[in-house]
Each structure stands twice: as structure tokens, then as C-alpha cells.
Amino acid sequence: MQELNLRDLKSRVNIHRIVGYGKKTVDNTTVLMKIERLRSQIHRLENVLEEPLHQIREMENTLQIRIREETTYREKSRVVNGERKLSEDDMRMFQGIQKEISSLRRQIRNIRKADAKLFTSLKKKGRVRKNH
């Protein structure tokens, strides 16, 4: 009963709230300058790598479509004794899609390899999507 009375009193005068201990945002100019410098470096790298990045994006879009197609053939098939079973036509299509996926991945890797230092720098700054 005493605790209930004390709780009621505290709630009426807001004793349970401590004033002055809230978080305050403070501008850290050093960090803000570093962030701005990184943004400008990223922007510069993206401008230099504009064409290769565009090519990679197009290839990745095609790659996603082919992976979805491959998935439909995987779902159609059965695996018996470690071997995938499909009709002859479906197996040809499935293998063709797999070859195209491998080819697209190789092309993306080669594009990145041509400007490896720039792509590594851009990746460290957190802007390049990872390979599939």
C-alpha cells in the first residue's frame, strides 16, 4: 500500500523522469568532413567507371533473368542417383542456360579485372555490388 502511494506521488510530480540526461546531437566536424571527402571520392570513381559499371549492371540484369530460367528447369527436373533427369530438349536448354550464366559471370569478372584498382577502391568505399 505504501509503494502504491509513493508511485502515485512520483507520477504526479514527475519524479521518475530525470531531466538533463537526454542525448544531444553534436556536429562532429572531423567526421562530417571525412564523410564528404568519401562521397566526393566515390562520385569521382563512379564517373571514371561509368561505362564499365553500366555494362556490369546490364549483364547482371541478364544474369538474373537467366538464373530464374535455370531455376524453373531445376524445379522441373528430378535428381536420381546424383544425376539430374530432364527430357532431352529441356536438358539442352538447361545446359545452354548454365553456359550463358557462366559466360556472363566471366565477362563481369573480366570487366572488373581491367580496372581492378579502381573497382577495389570503390568497393572499399562501399558502393560496388558483390558478384553473384
Secondary structure as GFF3:
##gff-version 3
##sequence-region A 1 132
A	DSSP	alpha_helix	2	13	.	.	.	ID=ss1
A	DSSP	alpha_helix	29	48	.	.	.	ID=ss2
A	DSSP	alpha_helix	50	76	.	.	.	ID=ss3
A	DSSP	beta_strand	78	80	.	.	.	ID=ss4
A	DSSP	beta_strand	83	85	.	.	.	ID=ss5
A	DSSP	alpha_helix	88	114	.	.	.	ID=ss6
A	DSSP	alpha_helix	116	124	.	.	.	ID=ss7
###
